[in-house]
Amino acid sequence: MRLIYPDKGLETLCRLFGKTRQGWYQWHQSKTSNALLESIVIKLVKDIREHIGIQKLGARKLQPLINEQLAKNNLRIGRDYLFDVMERNGLKVRQRKRRKPQTTDSSHGFRRYPNLIKELEVHRPEQVWVVDITYLTVGGRFMYLSLITDAFSRKIMGYCLLDNLSTQGPLRALLMAFSNRLYVEKSLIHHSDQGVQYCSQEYVNMLKTHGIRISMTHRGSPQENAIAERVNGILKHHYDLIKSFETLHQAEEAVQKTVESYNYLRPHDSLNGMTPQQVHTAMAMEASVSSDRTIKKDVKAAQD
């Protein structure tokens, strides 16, 4: 306005818009202060990312670190303000959608089985096994981890890492699970999705040969196999199996150590702070103690 009306004073121009001269100075000072604060925040975002070595450090983690620096001058910023500043200046982390392989192929002609565990109360180990296939990235390609988990103890009974989605991976995991059984005399249900691996004749025959009942989720209902999905998430995110491995040897070693730690070392909130191995063997220990008591009782009776 001063360029258009050079002969008018600032106070006159301010009155034209119903503002005071003091109000204009305050607005101008506020605008300058905001621009200065934004430039400081931008520099802190860049410096902190450079110092930590993570260029994709997001606003939620940056905010407390930035406020720690600003507090030295009695300043503080909110999360929404930081989001806006990062958005305006091209500093916001863009989430790249991770390429994800399809592990379940339900378009096959094999027989599908009903869900036997939907209303079932699981109260002991080796009453229900839940199974699933997840993936790892090795040398820039996908490999597939077949898992068999006990629904009661959460113990991983069998696993196999393979470079393809054939039935061989689930079969090898199943054979390992058989070798780890403690309660062979008890009835067992095998619960899976309707993937071709689990519906194949070879896999179904193996289950039937061992007298195991077959149960499957409805098509497209992953929530019906929630325990298996939960275990996948723990292995990937808590044990970092989601990262990329350079070699097959590294991946196999990581899977083995992860399963051992998960089964024997990691306490579960859902297991009252016990490990899967402790819960899985508890019934066998109780049976052993009960058997010892019975034997001692019989011996005592015979001596009497």
C-alpha positions in Angstrom: 0.0 0.0 0.0 2.9 2.3 0.7 4.0 1.8 -2.9 0.5 2.7 -4.2 0.0 5.7 -1.8 3.6 7.0 -1.2 2.2 10.3 0.1 0.1 8.7 2.8 1.5 7.9 6.3 1.4 4.5 7.9 -1.1 5.6 10.5 -3.5 6.9 7.8 -3.2 3.7 5.8 -3.8 1.6 8.9 -7.0 3.6 9.7 -8.3 2.8 6.2 -8.5 -0.9 7.3 -9.6 -0.3 10.8 -6.2 -1.1 12.3 -3.8 0.8 14.5 -0.2 1.6 13.8 0.8 -0.5 16.9 -1.3 -3.4 15.6 0.5 -3.3 12.3 3.9 -3.4 14.0 2.8 -6.3 16.2 1.6 -8.3 13.2 4.8 -7.6 11.3 6.9 -8.6 14.3 4.8 -11.8 14.7 5.2 -12.7 11.1 8.9 -12.2 11.3 9.1 -14.3 14.5 7.1 -17.1 13.0 9.4 -17.2 9.9 12.5 -17.2 12.2 11.1 -20.0 14.3 10.3 -22.1 11.2 13.8 -21.6 9.9 15.2 -22.7 13.2 13.0 -25.8 13.3 14.0 -26.8 9.8 17.7 -26.6 10.7 17.1 -28.6 13.8 15.2 -31.3 11.8 18.2 -31.6 9.4 20.8 -31.5 12.1 19.2 -34.1 14.3 18.6 -36.5 11.4 22.3 -36.0 10.4 23.5 -36.6 13.9 21.5 -39.7 14.6 22.1 -41.0 11.0 18.4 -41.6 10.2 17.2 -39.4 7.4 13.7 -40.8 7.7 13.2 -39.9 11.4 9.6 -38.8 11.7 7.9 -35.9 13.4 6.8 -37.9 16.5 10.3 -38.9 17.4 11.8 -35.5 16.3 9.4 -33.4 18.4 10.9 -34.1 21.9 14.4 -33.8 20.5 13.7 -30.4 18.9 11.9 -29.2 22.0 14.9 -30.2 24.1 17.0 -27.7 22.1 14.3 -25.0 22.0 13.8 -25.2 25.7 17.2 -23.5 26.2 15.5 -20.4 24.9 12.2 -20.9 26.6 10.5 -22.0 23.3 8.4 -25.1 22.5 6.5 -26.4 19.5 3.5 -28.7 19.2 3.3 -31.8 17.0 0.8 -30.4 14.6 3.0 -27.3 14.0 6.0 -29.6 13.4 4.0 -31.7 10.9 3.0 -28.5 9.0 6.5 -27.2 8.9 7.9 -30.5 7.6 5.1 -30.8 5.1 5.7 -27.2 3.7 9.4 -27.8 3.4 9.5 -31.3 1.9 10.8 -32.9 5.1 7.9 -35.2 5.9 8.6 -38.9 5.7 6.7 -40.5 2.9 5.7 -44.1 3.7 6.6 -46.4 0.8 4.2 -49.3 0.5 6.1 -52.5 1.1 5.9 -55.1 -1.6 4.2 -58.1 -0.1 4.0 -61.6 -1.6 0.8 -63.6 -1.7 1.3 -66.7 0.5 -2.2 -68.1 0.3 -3.6 -69.6 -2.9 -7.2 -70.7 -2.3 -8.1 -71.2 -6.0 -7.7 -74.9 -6.2 -9.9 -78.0 -6.6 -8.9 -79.8 -3.4 -11.4 -80.5 -0.6 -11.9 -77.7 2.0 -12.6 -78.6 5.6 -15.0 -76.8 8.1 -13.8 -74.7 11.0 -13.7 -76.9 14.1 -12.3 -74.4 16.6 -14.6 -71.4 16.2 -16.5 -72.2 19.4 -13.9 -74.5 20.9 -12.4 -73.7 24.4 -8.7 -74.5 24.2 -7.6 -75.7 27.7 -4.4 -77.8 27.1 -1.3 -78.2 25.0 -1.5 -80.1 21.8 -5.3 -79.7 21.6 -5.1 -77.3 18.6 -2.2 -76.5 16.3 -2.5 -73.3 14.2 -0.4 -73.0 11.1 0.5 -70.3 8.7 3.1 -69.1 6.1 4.9 -65.8 6.3 7.8 -64.4 4.3 11.3 -63.1 4.7 13.5 -61.1 2.3 16.8 -62.7 1.5 19.2 -61.4 -1.1 16.5 -59.2 -2.7 14.0 -62.1 -3.1 11.3 -63.6 -1.0 11.6 -66.8 1.1 8.8 -68.5 2.9 8.6 -69.5 6.6 6.1 -72.2 7.5 5.1 -72.2 11.1 3.2 -74.6 13.4 2.2 -73.1 16.8 0.4 -74.7 19.7 -2.7 -72.6 20.4 -2.6 -73.2 24.1 1.1 -72.8 25.0 1.9 -70.5 22.0 5.0 -72.7 21.5 6.3 -73.0 17.9 6.3 -76.7 17.4 7.7 -76.8 13.9 9.1 -74.5 11.2 10.7 -74.5 7.8 12.3 -71.8 5.6 12.1 -72.5 1.9 12.5 -70.5 -1.3 9.2 -71.5 -2.7 5.5 -72.0 -1.8 5.3 -75.7 -2.5 3.9 -78.2 0.0 7.4 -79.2 1.1 7.8 -76.3 3.5 4.6 -77.0 5.5 5.3 -80.7 5.4 8.8 -80.3 6.8 7.4 -78.0 9.5 4.8 -80.6 10.3 7.3 -83.4 10.6 9.3 -81.3 13.1 6.2 -80.6 15.0 5.4 -84.4 15.2 8.9 -85.0 16.6 8.3 -82.3 19.3 5.0 -83.7 20.6 4.8 -84.6 24.3 1.1 -85.7 24.4 0.8 -88.1 21.5 -2.0 -90.0 23.2 -4.2 -86.8 23.2 -6.5 -85.8 20.4 -5.2 -83.0 18.2 -6.8 -80.5 15.7 -4.8 -78.9 12.9 -6.2 -75.5 12.0 -5.1 -73.6 8.8 -6.3 -71.4 6.0 -7.6 -72.9 2.8 -4.3 -72.6 1.0 -3.4 -75.2 -1.6 -0.4 -76.4 0.6 -2.7 -77.4 3.4 -5.4 -78.8 1.2 -3.1 -80.9 -1.0 -3.5 -84.6 -0.9 0.1 -85.2 0.4 -0.4 -82.9 3.4 -4.0 -84.1 4.2 -2.8 -87.7 4.1 0.0 -87.0 6.5 -2.5 -85.5 9.0 -4.9 -88.4 8.6 -2.1 -91.0 9.0 -1.3 -89.5 12.4 -5.0 -89.3 13.4 -5.2 -85.5 13.4 -8.5 -83.8 12.7 -8.5 -81.1 10.1 -9.9 -77.6 10.6 -9.8 -74.6 8.2 -10.8 -70.9 8.3 -13.5 -69.7 6.0 -12.1 -68.2 2.8 -10.8 -64.7 3.3 -11.2 -64.7 7.1 -7.7 -64.2 8.6 -9.2 -63.3 11.9 -10.2 -66.9 12.3 -6.5 -67.7 12.6 -5.6 -64.8 14.9 -3.0 -66.7 17.0 -0.9 -67.6 13.9 -1.1 -64.0 12.7 0.0 -62.7 16.1 3.0 -65.1 16.2 4.0 -63.9 12.7 3.9 -60.3 13.9 6.0 -61.0 17.0 8.7 -62.8 15.0 8.9 -60.0 12.4 8.6 -56.9 14.5 9.9 -57.9 18.0 12.7 -60.1 16.6 13.3 -58.0 13.5 12.8 -60.9 11.0 11.2 -58.2 8.8 14.6 -56.8 7.8 16.4 -57.9 4.7 19.0 -60.6 5.0 22.0 -60.8 2.6 22.4 -64.6 2.5 20.3 -67.7 3.2 22.7 -68.8 6.0 22.1 -65.5 7.8 18.3 -65.9 7.5 18.3 -69.6 8.6 20.5 -68.7 11.6 18.2 -65.8 12.5 15.1 -67.9 12.3 16.6 -70.7 14.5 17.8 -68.2 17.2 14.4 -66.4 17.0 12.4 -69.6 17.5 14.6 -70.7 20.4 14.3 -67.3 22.1 10.6 -67.1 21.5 9.9 -70.6 22.9 12.4 -70.7 25.8 13.1 -67.1 26.8 10.3 -64.7 26.0 7.6 -64.4 28.6 4.1 -63.8 27.3 1.5 -61.6 29.0 -1.2 -64.0 27.7 0.7 -66.9 29.6 0.9 -65.0 32.9 4.5 -64.1 32.3 5.6 -67.7 31.5 7.4 -68.8 28.4 5.7 -71.1 25.8 8.0 -74.0 26.8 7.2 -73.7 30.5 3.4 -73.7 29.7 3.8 -76.6 27.2 5.6 -78.9 29.6 3.7 -78.0 32.7 1.0 -80.7 32.1 3.7 -83.3 31.6 5.4 -82.3 34.9 2.1 -82.4 36.7 1.5 -85.9 35.3 4.9 -87.0 36.4 4.5 -85.7 39.9 1.0 -87.4 40.1 2.5 -90.7 38.8 5.3 -90.5 41.4 2.7 -90.0 44.2 0.7 -93.0 43.0 3.8 -95.2 42.8 4.8 -94.2 46.4 1.3 -94.8 47.6 1.2 -98.3 46.0 4.6 -99.1 47.5 3.6 -97.9 50.9 0.4 -100.0 50.7 2.3 -103.1 49.6 4.7 -102.6 52.5 1.9 -102.2 55.0 
